């Protein structure tokens, strides 16, 4: 997973939340605790791509766009089948081969093949 031009907050039980504006040391410590946790749920807001990732040991990662005027990706998830799922801050997503140009569509619109 890659986070781009986004604001994020990582909450792990027993720790103060860690934000993208935190020190490199704090961020690395929190990421070490996140390592090995399994992603169990993802909730994406169709209007702005704001996303909450939930993990099996209770951690949550909240991600939103950094700059409302940008149409760049907020995050991308690289899947084992070499497809890439990307979400933008305008409520659009793309799911396709990582070696092709992304084709975005609205999260709110009915779509097929996003599995």
C-alpha distances in whole Angstrom, upper triangle without the diagonal:
4,7,10,14,13,15,13,15,14,17,18,21,24,22,23,20,18,17,15,19,19,20,18,20,19,15,15,18,16,12,15,16,13,12,14,13,13,11,14,15,13,15,15,18,20,22,19,15,15,13,13,11,14,14,17,18,18,16,14,12,13,12,15,16,17,20,22,23,20,19,15,12,11,7,6,4,6,9,12,14,13,12,10,9,10,12,14,16,19,18,17,15,14,14,15,15,13,16,18,18,16,19,18,20,21,19,22,24,25,22,22,20,17,17
4,6,10,10,13,12,14,14,18,19,23,25,23,23,19,17,15,13,16,18,19,17,19,18,15,15,18,16,13,16,18,15,14,16,16,16,14,18,17,15,17,16,18,20,21,18,15,15,13,14,13,16,16,20,21,21,17,16,13,13,11,13,13,14,17,19,20,17,16,13,10,9,6,5,6,8,12,14,17,14,14,11,10,9,11,13,15,18,18,17,14,14,15,16,16,13,16,18,17,16,18,18,20,20,19,23,24,25,23,24,22,19,19
4,7,7,9,9,12,12,16,18,22,24,21,21,17,15,13,10,14,15,17,15,18,17,13,15,17,15,13,17,18,15,16,18,18,18,15,18,17,15,16,14,16,18,19,15,13,12,11,13,12,16,17,20,21,20,17,15,11,11,8,10,10,11,14,16,17,14,14,11,8,6,4,7,9,11,15,18,20,18,16,13,12,10,10,11,12,16,16,16,14,15,16,18,18,16,19,20,19,16,19,17,19,20,18,22,24,25,24,25,23,20,21
4,5,9,10,14,15,19,21,25,27,24,23,19,17,14,11,14,16,18,16,20,19,16,17,20,18,16,20,21,19,19,22,21,21,19,22,20,17,18,16,17,18,18,15,13,13,13,15,15,19,20,24,25,24,20,18,14,13,10,10,8,9,11,13,14,11,11,8,6,5,5,8,11,14,17,20,22,19,18,14,13,10,10,10,11,14,15,15,14,15,17,18,19,16,18,19,17,15,18,16,19,19,18,22,24,26,24,25,24,21,23
4,7,10,13,16,19,22,26,28,25,23,19,17,13,10,12,15,17,17,20,19,16,18,21,20,18,22,23,21,22,25,24,24,22,24,22,19,19,17,17,18,17,14,13,13,14,16,17,21,22,26,27,25,22,19,15,14,10,9,7,5,7,10,11,9,10,8,7,6,8,11,15,17,21,24,25,23,21,17,16,13,12,10,10,13,15,15,16,17,19,21,22,19,21,21,19,17,20,18,20,20,19,22,24,27,26,27,27,24,25
4,6,10,13,16,19,23,24,22,20,16,14,11,8,11,14,16,16,19,18,15,17,20,17,17,20,21,19,20,23,22,22,19,22,20,17,16,14,15,16,16,12,11,10,11,13,14,18,20,23,24,22,19,16,12,10,6,6,4,4,8,10,12,11,12,10,9,5,8,11,14,17,20,24,26,23,22,18,16,13,11,10,9,13,14,15,15,17,19,22,23,21,23,23,21,19,21,18,20,19,18,21,23,26,25,27,26,23,24
4,7,10,13,17,20,22,19,16,13,11,7,6,8,11,14,15,18,16,13,16,18,16,16,19,20,18,20,23,21,22,19,21,19,17,16,15,15,17,16,13,12,10,11,12,14,17,19,22,22,20,17,14,10,8,6,5,6,5,9,11,14,13,15,13,12,9,11,14,17,20,23,26,28,26,24,21,19,16,14,13,11,15,16,18,18,20,22,25,26,24,27,27,25,22,24,21,22,21,20,22,25,27,27,29,28,25,26
4,7,10,13,16,18,16,14,10,8,6,6,9,10,13,14,16,14,11,14,15,13,13,16,16,14,17,19,18,19,16,18,17,14,14,14,15,18,17,14,13,10,9,10,11,13,15,19,19,17,13,10,7,5,4,6,9,9,13,15,18,16,17,16,14,10,11,14,15,19,21,24,27,25,24,20,18,16,14,14,13,17,17,19,18,21,22,25,26,24,27,27,26,23,25,23,23,22,20,22,26,27,27,29,28,24,25
4,6,10,13,15,12,10,6,6,4,7,9,10,13,14,15,12,10,13,14,11,12,15,14,13,16,18,16,18,16,17,16,15,15,15,16,19,20,17,15,12,11,10,10,12,14,17,16,14,10,8,6,5,7,9,12,12,16,18,21,20,21,19,17,13,14,17,17,21,23,26,28,27,26,23,21,19,17,17,16,20,20,21,21,23,25,27,29,27,30,31,29,27,28,26,26,25,22,24,28,29,29,30,30,26,26
4,7,10,12,10,9,6,5,6,9,11,11,13,14,14,11,9,11,11,8,9,12,11,9,12,15,13,15,13,15,15,14,15,16,18,21,22,19,17,14,12,10,9,10,11,14,13,11,7,6,4,7,9,12,15,16,19,21,24,23,23,21,19,15,14,17,17,20,22,24,27,26,25,22,21,19,18,19,19,22,22,23,22,24,25,27,29,27,30,31,30,28,29,27,28,26,24,26,29,30,30,31,30,26,26
4,7,9,7,7,5,7,9,12,14,13,15,16,16,12,11,13,12,9,10,13,10,10,13,15,13,15,14,15,15,15,16,17,19,23,23,21,19,16,14,11,10,10,10,13,11,8,6,5,6,8,12,15,18,19,22,24,27,26,27,25,22,19,18,20,20,23,24,26,29,29,28,25,23,22,21,22,21,25,24,26,25,27,27,30,31,30,33,34,33,31,32,30,30,28,25,27,31,32,31,32,31,27,27
4,6,6,8,7,9,12,14,17,15,16,17,16,12,12,13,11,8,10,11,8,8,11,13,11,13,13,15,15,16,18,20,22,26,27,24,22,19,17,13,12,10,10,11,9,7,5,7,9,12,15,18,21,22,26,27,31,29,30,28,25,21,20,22,21,23,24,26,29,29,29,26,25,24,24,25,25,28,27,28,27,29,29,31,32,31,34,36,35,33,34,32,32,31,28,30,33,34,33,34,32,29,28
4,6,8,9,11,15,18,20,17,19,20,18,15,15,16,13,11,13,13,10,11,14,15,13,15,16,16,17,18,20,22,24,28,29,27,25,22,19,16,15,12,11,12,9,7,7,9,12,14,18,21,24,25,29,30,34,33,33,31,28,25,23,25,24,27,27,29,32,32,32,30,28,28,27,28,28,31,30,31,30,32,32,34,36,34,38,39,39,36,37,35,35,34,30,32,35,36,35,36,35,31,30
4,7,9,12,15,19,20,17,18,19,17,14,15,16,13,11,14,14,11,13,16,17,16,18,19,20,21,22,23,26,27,31,32,30,28,24,22,19,18,16,15,15,12,10,10,13,15,17,20,23,27,27,31,32,36,35,35,33,31,27,26,28,27,29,30,32,35,35,35,33,31,31,30,31,30,34,32,34,33,35,35,38,39,37,40,42,42,39,40,38,38,37,34,35,39,39,39,40,38,35,34
4,6,8,12,15,16,13,15,16,14,10,12,13,10,8,12,13,10,12,15,17,16,19,19,20,21,22,23,25,26,30,30,28,26,23,21,18,17,16,15,17,13,12,10,12,13,15,18,21,24,24,28,30,33,32,33,31,28,25,24,26,26,28,29,31,34,34,34,31,30,29,28,29,28,31,31,33,32,34,34,36,37,35,39,40,40,37,39,37,37,36,33,34,38,39,38,39,38,34,33
4,6,10,13,13,11,13,15,14,10,11,14,12,10,13,15,13,14,17,20,18,21,21,22,22,22,22,24,25,28,29,26,25,21,20,17,17,17,17,19,16,14,12,12,13,14,17,19,22,22,25,27,30,30,31,29,27,24,23,26,26,29,30,32,36,35,34,31,30,28,27,28,26,30,29,31,31,33,34,36,37,35,39,40,39,36,38,36,36,34,32,33,37,38,38,39,38,34,34
4,7,10,11,10,12,14,14,10,10,13,12,9,12,14,12,12,16,19,17,19,18,20,19,19,19,20,21,25,25,22,21,18,16,14,14,14,15,17,15,13,10,10,10,11,13,15,18,18,22,23,27,26,27,26,23,20,20,22,23,25,27,30,33,32,31,28,26,25,23,24,22,26,26,28,27,29,30,33,34,32,35,36,35,33,34,32,32,31,28,30,33,35,34,36,35,31,31
4,7,8,6,9,10,11,7,6,10,10,7,10,12,12,12,15,18,17,19,18,20,20,19,20,20,22,25,25,22,20,17,16,15,15,15,16,18,17,15,11,11,10,11,12,14,17,16,20,22,25,24,25,23,21,18,18,20,21,24,26,28,31,30,29,26,25,23,22,22,21,25,25,27,26,28,29,31,32,30,33,34,33,31,33,30,31,30,28,30,33,35,34,35,34,30,30
4,5,5,9,10,12,9,8,11,12,10,11,15,15,14,17,20,19,20,19,21,20,19,19,19,20,23,23,19,18,15,15,14,15,16,17,20,19,17,13,12,10,9,10,12,13,12,16,19,21,21,22,20,19,15,15,18,20,23,25,28,31,29,28,25,23,21,20,20,18,22,22,24,24,26,27,30,31,28,31,32,31,28,30,28,29,28,26,28,31,33,33,34,33,29,30
4,6,8,9,12,10,8,11,13,11,12,15,16,15,17,20,20,21,20,22,21,19,20,19,20,23,22,19,17,15,15,15,15,17,19,22,21,19,16,14,11,11,10,11,12,10,14,17,19,18,20,17,16,13,13,16,18,21,24,27,29,27,26,23,22,19,18,18,17,20,21,23,22,24,26,28,29,26,28,29,28,26,28,26,27,27,25,27,30,32,32,33,32,28,29
4,7,9,11,10,9,12,14,13,14,17,18,18,20,24,23,25,23,26,25,23,23,22,23,25,25,21,20,18,18,18,19,21,22,25,24,22,18,17,14,14,13,13,14,11,15,18,20,19,21,20,19,16,17,20,22,24,28,30,33,31,30,26,25,23,21,20,19,23,24,25,26,27,29,31,32,29,32,32,31,29,31,29,30,29,28,30,33,36,35,37,36,32,33
4,6,8,6,6,10,11,11,12,15,16,16,18,22,21,24,23,25,25,24,24,24,25,28,27,24,23,20,20,19,19,21,21,24,22,21,17,16,14,15,15,16,17,15,18,21,24,23,25,23,22,18,19,22,23,25,28,31,33,32,31,28,27,25,24,23,22,26,27,28,28,30,31,33,33,31,33,34,33,31,33,32,33,32,30,33,36,38,37,38,37,34,34
4,5,5,6,9,10,11,12,14,16,17,18,22,22,25,25,27,27,26,27,27,28,31,31,27,26,23,23,22,22,23,23,26,24,23,19,19,17,18,18,19,20,18,21,24,26,25,27,25,24,21,21,23,24,26,29,31,34,32,32,29,28,27,26,26,25,29,30,31,30,32,33,34,35,31,34,35,34,33,35,34,35,35,33,36,39,40,40,41,39,36,36
4,6,5,6,9,10,10,12,14,15,16,20,21,23,23,26,27,26,27,27,28,31,31,27,26,24,23,22,21,23,22,25,23,23,19,19,17,18,18,20,20,18,22,25,27,25,27,24,23,20,20,21,22,24,27,29,32,30,30,27,27,25,25,25,25,29,30,30,29,30,31,32,32,29,31,33,32,31,34,33,35,34,33,36,38,40,39,39,38,34,34
4,5,5,6,9,10,11,13,14,15,19,20,23,24,27,27,27,28,29,30,33,33,30,28,26,24,23,22,23,22,24,22,22,19,19,18,20,20,22,23,22,25,28,30,29,30,27,26,23,22,24,24,26,28,30,33,32,32,29,29,28,28,28,28,32,32,33,32,33,33,35,34,31,34,36,35,34,37,35,37,37,35,38,41,42,41,41,40,36,36
4,5,5,6,9,10,11,12,14,18,18,21,21,24,25,24,26,26,28,31,31,28,26,23,22,20,20,20,19,22,19,19,15,16,15,17,18,20,21,20,24,27,29,28,29,27,25,22,21,23,23,25,28,29,33,31,31,29,28,27,26,27,26,30,30,31,30,32,32,34,34,31,34,36,35,34,36,34,36,35,33,36,39,40,39,40,38,34,34
4,5,5,6,9,10,10,12,16,16,19,19,22,22,21,23,23,25,28,28,25,23,20,19,18,17,18,17,20,18,17,14,14,12,14,15,17,19,18,21,24,27,25,26,23,21,18,17,19,20,21,24,26,29,28,28,25,24,23,23,23,23,27,27,28,27,28,28,30,30,28,30,32,32,30,32,31,32,32,30,32,35,37,35,36,35,31,31
4,5,5,6,9,10,10,14,15,18,19,22,23,22,25,25,27,30,31,28,25,23,21,20,18,19,18,20,18,18,15,16,14,17,17,20,21,21,24,27,29,27,28,25,23,20,19,20,20,21,23,25,28,27,27,25,25,24,24,25,25,29,29,30,28,29,29,30,30,27,30,32,32,30,33,32,34,34,31,34,37,38,37,37,35,31,31
4,6,5,7,9,10,14,14,18,19,22,23,23,25,26,28,31,32,29,27,24,22,20,19,18,17,18,16,16,14,15,15,17,19,22,24,23,27,29,32,30,31,28,26,23,21,22,22,23,25,26,30,29,30,27,27,26,26,27,28,31,31,32,30,31,31,33,33,30,33,35,35,33,36,34,36,35,33,36,39,40,38,39,37,33,32
4,5,5,6,9,12,12,15,16,18,19,19,21,23,25,28,29,26,24,21,19,17,15,15,13,15,13,13,10,11,11,14,15,19,21,21,25,27,30,28,28,26,23,20,19,20,20,21,23,25,28,27,28,25,24,24,24,25,25,29,28,29,28,29,29,30,31,28,31,33,33,31,33,32,33,32,30,32,35,36,35,35,34,30,29
4,5,5,6,10,10,13,14,17,18,18,20,22,24,27,28,25,22,20,18,16,14,14,13,15,13,14,11,12,11,14,15,18,20,20,24,26,29,27,27,24,21,18,16,17,16,18,20,21,25,24,24,22,21,21,21,23,24,27,27,27,25,26,26,27,27,25,28,30,30,28,31,30,31,31,28,31,34,34,33,33,31,28,27
4,5,5,9,10,13,15,18,20,21,23,25,27,30,32,29,26,24,21,19,17,16,14,15,13,15,12,14,14,17,18,22,24,24,28,30,33,30,30,27,25,22,20,20,19,20,21,22,26,25,26,24,24,24,25,27,27,31,30,30,28,29,28,30,29,27,30,32,33,31,34,33,34,34,31,34,37,37,36,35,33,30,29
4,5,8,8,12,14,16,18,19,22,24,26,30,31,28,26,23,20,18,15,14,11,12,10,11,9,12,13,16,18,22,24,25,28,31,33,31,31,29,26,23,20,21,20,21,22,23,27,27,27,25,24,25,25,27,27,31,30,31,29,29,29,30,31,29,32,34,34,32,34,33,34,34,31,33,36,36,35,35,33,30,28
4,6,6,9,10,13,15,16,18,20,23,26,28,25,22,20,17,15,12,11,8,10,9,10,7,9,10,14,15,19,22,22,26,28,31,29,28,26,23,20,17,18,16,18,19,20,23,23,24,22,21,21,22,24,24,28,27,27,25,26,25,27,27,25,29,31,31,29,31,30,31,30,27,30,32,33,31,31,29,26,24
4,6,9,11,14,16,17,20,22,25,28,30,27,24,22,19,17,14,13,10,11,11,13,11,13,13,16,18,21,24,24,28,30,33,30,29,26,23,21,18,18,16,16,17,18,21,21,22,21,21,21,22,25,26,29,28,28,26,26,25,26,26,24,27,29,30,28,31,30,31,31,28,31,34,34,32,31,29,26,24
4,6,9,12,15,17,20,23,26,29,31,29,25,24,20,18,14,13,10,10,10,12,11,14,14,18,20,23,26,27,31,32,35,32,31,28,25,23,20,19,16,17,16,17,20,21,22,21,21,22,23,26,28,31,29,29,26,26,25,26,26,24,28,30,31,29,31,31,32,32,29,31,33,33,31,30,28,25,23
4,7,9,12,14,17,20,23,26,28,26,23,21,18,15,11,10,6,6,6,9,8,11,12,16,18,21,24,26,29,31,33,31,30,28,24,21,19,18,16,17,16,17,21,21,22,21,20,21,22,25,26,29,27,27,25,25,24,25,26,25,28,30,31,29,30,29,30,29,26,29,31,31,29,29,26,23,21
4,6,9,12,15,18,21,24,27,25,22,20,16,14,10,9,5,5,8,10,10,11,12,16,17,21,24,26,29,30,33,30,29,27,23,21,18,17,14,15,14,15,18,19,19,18,17,19,20,23,25,27,25,25,22,23,21,23,23,23,26,28,29,27,28,27,27,27,24,26,28,28,26,25,23,20,18
4,6,8,12,14,18,20,23,21,18,17,13,11,7,6,4,6,9,10,9,9,10,13,14,18,21,23,26,27,30,27,26,24,20,18,15,14,12,13,13,14,17,18,18,16,15,16,17,20,21,24,21,22,19,20,18,20,22,21,25,26,27,24,25,24,24,23,20,23,25,24,23,22,20,17,15
4,7,10,14,17,20,23,22,18,17,13,11,8,6,5,6,9,10,10,10,12,14,16,19,22,25,28,28,31,29,27,26,22,20,17,17,14,16,15,17,19,20,19,18,16,18,18,21,22,24,22,22,20,21,19,22,23,23,27,28,28,25,26,25,24,23,20,22,24,23,22,21,20,17,15
4,7,10,13,16,19,18,15,14,10,8,6,5,7,9,12,11,11,10,11,12,14,17,20,23,25,25,28,26,25,23,20,18,16,16,14,16,15,18,20,21,19,18,15,16,16,19,19,21,18,19,17,19,18,21,23,23,27,27,27,24,24,22,21,20,17,18,21,20,19,19,18,15,14
4,7,10,13,15,15,11,10,7,6,5,6,9,12,15,13,12,10,10,10,11,13,16,19,22,22,25,23,21,20,16,14,12,13,12,15,15,18,19,20,17,15,12,13,12,15,16,18,15,15,14,16,15,19,21,21,25,25,24,21,21,19,18,17,13,15,18,18,17,18,17,13,13
4,7,9,12,12,9,8,6,5,7,9,12,15,17,15,14,11,11,10,10,12,15,18,20,20,23,21,20,19,16,14,13,14,14,17,18,21,22,22,20,17,14,14,12,14,14,15,12,14,13,16,16,20,23,23,26,26,25,21,21,18,17,15,11,13,16,16,16,18,18,14,15
4,6,9,8,6,6,4,7,9,12,15,18,20,18,17,13,12,10,9,10,12,16,18,16,19,18,16,16,13,11,11,13,13,17,18,21,22,22,19,16,12,12,9,11,10,12,9,10,10,13,14,18,21,21,24,24,22,19,18,15,14,12,8,10,13,14,15,17,17,13,15
4,6,6,5,5,6,9,12,15,18,21,23,21,19,15,14,11,11,10,12,15,16,15,18,17,16,16,14,12,13,15,17,20,21,25,25,25,22,19,15,14,10,11,10,10,7,10,11,15,17,20,24,24,27,26,24,20,19,16,14,11,8,9,12,14,15,18,19,16,18
4,6,6,8,9,12,15,18,21,24,26,24,23,19,17,15,13,12,13,17,17,15,17,16,14,16,14,13,14,16,17,21,21,25,25,25,21,19,15,13,10,10,9,8,5,8,9,13,15,19,22,23,26,24,22,18,17,13,11,7,5,5,9,11,13,16,17,15,17
4,6,8,11,14,17,20,24,27,29,26,24,21,19,15,14,11,12,15,15,12,14,14,13,15,14,13,15,18,20,23,24,28,28,27,24,21,17,15,11,10,8,7,5,9,11,15,18,21,25,25,27,26,23,19,18,14,12,9,8,8,11,14,16,19,21,18,21
4,5,9,12,15,19,22,25,27,25,22,19,16,13,11,8,8,11,11,9,12,12,10,12,11,10,12,15,18,21,23,26,27,26,22,19,16,13,9,8,5,5,5,8,11,14,17,21,24,23,26,24,22,18,17,14,13,10,9,10,14,17,17,20,21,18,21
4,6,10,12,16,19,22,24,22,20,16,14,11,9,7,8,11,12,11,14,12,11,11,9,8,9,12,14,17,19,23,23,22,19,16,12,10,6,6,5,6,5,7,8,12,14,18,21,20,23,22,20,16,16,12,12,10,8,10,13,16,16,18,19,16,18
4,7,10,13,17,20,22,19,17,13,11,8,6,5,7,11,12,12,15,14,13,13,11,9,10,13,15,18,20,24,25,24,21,18,15,12,9,9,7,9,8,11,12,15,17,21,23,22,25,25,23,19,19,16,16,13,11,13,16,18,19,21,21,18,20
4,7,10,13,17,18,16,14,10,8,6,5,6,10,13,15,15,18,17,16,15,12,9,9,12,12,16,18,21,22,22,19,16,13,12,9,10,10,12,10,12,12,15,16,19,22,21,25,24,23,19,20,17,17,15,12,14,17,19,18,20,20,16,17
4,6,10,13,15,12,10,7,6,5,6,9,13,15,18,18,21,20,19,18,15,12,11,13,14,17,18,21,23,23,21,18,15,14,12,14,13,16,14,16,15,18,18,22,24,23,27,27,26,22,23,20,20,18,15,16,20,21,21,22,22,18,18
4,7,10,12,10,8,6,5,6,8,12,15,17,20,21,24,22,21,20,16,13,11,13,12,15,16,18,21,21,19,17,14,14,13,15,16,18,16,17,16,18,18,21,23,22,25,26,25,22,23,21,21,20,16,19,21,22,21,22,21,17,17
4,7,9,7,6,5,7,9,12,15,18,21,24,24,28,26,25,23,20,17,15,16,14,17,17,20,22,23,21,19,17,18,17,19,19,22,20,21,19,21,21,23,25,25,28,29,29,26,27,24,24,23,19,21,24,24,23,24,23,19,18
4,6,6,5,6,8,12,14,18,21,23,26,27,30,28,27,26,22,19,17,17,15,17,17,19,22,22,22,20,18,19,19,22,22,25,23,24,22,23,22,24,26,25,29,30,30,27,28,27,27,26,22,24,27,27,26,26,24,21,19
4,6,7,9,12,15,18,21,25,27,30,31,34,32,31,29,26,23,20,20,18,20,19,20,23,24,24,23,21,22,22,25,26,29,26,27,25,26,24,27,28,27,31,32,33,30,31,30,30,29,25,27,29,29,28,27,26,22,20
4,6,9,12,16,19,22,26,27,31,32,35,33,33,31,27,24,22,22,20,22,22,23,26,27,27,25,24,25,25,27,28,30,28,29,27,29,27,30,31,30,33,35,35,33,34,32,32,31,28,30,32,32,31,31,29,26,24
4,7,10,13,16,20,23,25,29,29,33,31,31,29,26,23,21,22,20,23,23,24,27,28,27,25,23,24,23,26,25,28,26,28,26,28,27,30,31,30,34,35,35,32,33,31,31,30,26,28,30,31,30,30,29,26,24
4,7,10,13,17,20,22,25,27,30,28,28,26,23,20,18,19,18,20,21,23,26,26,25,23,21,22,21,23,23,26,24,25,24,26,25,28,29,28,32,33,33,30,31,29,29,28,25,26,29,30,29,30,28,25,24
4,6,10,13,17,19,22,23,26,25,25,23,20,17,15,17,16,19,20,22,25,25,24,22,19,19,18,20,19,22,21,22,21,23,23,26,28,26,30,31,30,27,28,26,26,25,21,23,26,27,27,27,26,23,22
4,6,10,13,15,19,20,23,21,21,19,16,13,12,14,14,17,18,21,24,23,22,19,17,16,15,16,16,19,18,20,19,21,21,24,25,24,27,28,27,24,26,23,24,22,20,22,25,26,25,26,25,21,21
4,7,11,12,16,17,20,19,19,18,15,11,11,14,15,18,20,23,25,25,23,20,17,15,13,14,13,16,15,17,17,20,21,24,26,24,28,28,27,24,25,22,22,20,18,19,23,24,24,26,25,21,22
4,7,9,12,13,17,15,15,14,11,8,8,11,13,17,19,22,24,23,21,18,15,13,10,11,10,13,13,15,15,17,19,21,23,22,25,25,24,21,22,19,19,18,16,18,21,23,23,24,24,20,21
4,7,9,10,13,12,12,12,10,7,9,13,15,19,21,25,26,25,22,19,16,13,10,9,7,10,11,13,14,17,19,22,24,22,25,25,23,20,21,18,18,16,15,17,20,22,22,24,24,21,22
4,6,7,9,8,9,9,8,6,9,13,16,19,22,26,27,25,22,19,16,13,10,8,5,9,10,12,13,16,19,22,24,22,24,24,21,18,19,17,17,16,15,17,20,23,23,25,25,22,24
4,7,9,8,10,10,10,8,11,15,18,21,24,28,29,27,25,21,19,15,13,11,9,12,14,16,17,19,22,24,26,24,26,25,23,21,22,19,20,19,19,21,24,27,26,29,28,25,27
4,5,6,9,9,11,10,13,17,20,23,26,30,31,28,26,22,20,17,14,11,8,11,14,15,17,19,23,25,27,25,26,26,23,20,21,19,20,19,19,21,23,27,27,29,29,26,29
4,6,8,10,12,11,15,18,21,24,27,31,31,29,26,23,20,17,14,10,7,8,11,13,16,19,22,25,27,25,27,26,23,20,20,17,18,17,17,18,21,24,25,27,28,25,28
4,7,9,12,12,16,19,23,25,28,32,32,30,27,23,21,18,15,11,9,9,13,14,17,19,23,25,27,25,27,25,22,20,20,17,18,17,19,20,22,25,25,28,29,27,29
4,6,9,10,13,16,19,22,25,28,29,26,24,20,18,15,12,9,8,8,12,12,14,16,20,22,23,21,23,21,18,16,17,15,16,16,17,19,21,24,24,26,27,24,27
4,7,9,12,14,17,20,22,26,26,23,21,17,15,12,10,6,6,6,10,9,11,13,16,18,20,19,20,18,15,13,13,11,13,13,14,17,18,21,20,23,23,21,24
4,6,9,11,15,17,20,23,23,21,18,15,13,10,9,6,7,9,11,10,11,12,15,16,18,16,18,16,13,11,13,11,14,14,15,18,19,22,21,23,22,20,23
4,5,7,11,13,16,20,20,18,15,12,10,6,6,4,7,9,10,9,9,10,12,14,16,14,16,15,13,11,12,10,13,13,13,17,18,20,19,21,20,17,19
4,7,11,14,17,20,21,19,17,13,11,8,6,5,6,10,10,10,10,12,14,16,18,16,19,18,17,14,15,13,15,14,14,17,19,21,20,22,21,18,20
4,7,10,13,17,18,16,14,10,8,6,6,7,9,12,12,11,10,11,12,14,16,14,17,17,16,13,15,13,15,15,14,18,20,21,19,20,19,16,17
4,6,9,13,14,12,10,7,5,4,7,9,12,15,14,12,9,9,10,11,12,10,14,14,14,11,14,13,15,16,14,18,20,20,18,19,17,14,15
4,6,10,11,10,9,6,5,6,9,12,15,17,16,14,11,10,9,11,12,10,14,15,15,13,15,15,16,17,16,19,20,21,18,18,16,13,13
4,7,8,7,6,5,7,9,12,15,18,20,19,17,13,12,10,10,10,8,11,13,15,13,16,16,18,20,18,22,23,22,20,19,16,13,13
4,5,5,5,6,8,11,14,17,21,22,20,18,15,13,10,10,10,9,13,14,16,15,17,17,19,20,19,22,23,22,19,17,14,12,11
4,5,7,9,11,15,18,21,24,26,24,22,18,16,13,12,11,11,14,16,18,17,19,20,22,24,22,26,26,25,21,19,16,14,13
4,6,9,11,15,18,21,25,26,24,21,18,15,11,10,9,10,12,14,17,16,18,19,21,23,22,25,24,23,20,17,13,13,11
4,7,10,13,16,20,23,24,23,20,16,13,10,8,6,6,9,11,14,13,16,17,20,22,21,25,24,23,20,18,15,14,13
4,7,10,13,16,20,21,19,16,13,10,7,5,4,5,9,10,12,10,12,14,16,18,17,21,21,20,16,15,12,10,11
4,6,10,13,17,18,16,14,10,8,6,6,6,5,9,10,11,9,11,12,14,16,15,19,19,19,16,15,13,10,12
4,7,10,14,15,13,11,7,6,4,7,9,9,12,12,12,9,11,10,12,13,12,16,16,16,14,13,11,8,10
4,7,10,12,11,8,5,5,7,9,11,10,13,13,12,8,10,9,11,12,11,15,16,17,15,15,14,11,13
4,7,9,7,6,4,7,9,12,15,14,17,16,14,11,11,9,10,10,9,12,14,16,14,16,15,12,15
4,5,6,5,6,9,12,15,17,16,18,17,15,11,12,9,10,10,10,13,15,17,16,18,18,15,18
4,5,7,9,12,15,18,21,20,22,21,18,15,15,12,12,11,11,13,15,18,18,21,21,18,21
4,6,9,12,16,19,21,21,23,21,18,15,14,10,10,8,9,11,13,16,17,20,21,18,21
4,7,11,14,17,20,20,23,21,18,15,13,10,8,6,6,8,10,13,13,16,18,15,18
4,7,10,14,17,17,19,17,15,11,10,6,5,4,5,8,9,12,11,14,15,13,16
4,7,10,13,14,16,14,13,9,8,5,6,6,6,10,10,12,10,12,12,10,13
4,6,10,10,13,11,10,6,6,5,7,9,9,13,13,13,11,11,11,9,12
4,7,9,12,10,10,7,8,8,9,12,11,15,14,14,11,10,8,7,9
4,6,9,7,8,7,8,10,12,15,15,18,17,17,13,12,9,9,11
4,5,6,8,8,10,13,15,18,18,22,21,20,17,15,12,12,13
4,6,8,8,11,13,16,19,19,23,23,22,19,18,15,14,16
4,7,9,12,15,18,21,22,26,25,25,21,20,18,17,19
4,6,9,12,15,19,20,23,22,22,19,18,16,16,18
4,7,10,13,17,18,21,20,21,18,18,17,16,19
4,6,10,13,14,18,17,18,15,16,14,14,16
4,7,10,12,15,14,15,12,13,13,12,16
4,7,9,12,11,13,11,13,13,12,16
4,6,9,8,9,8,11,12,11,15
4,5,5,8,9,12,14,12,16
4,6,8,8,11,13,10,14
4,7,9,12,15,13,16
4,6,10,13,12,15
4,7,11,10,13
4,7,7,10
4,6,8
4,6
4
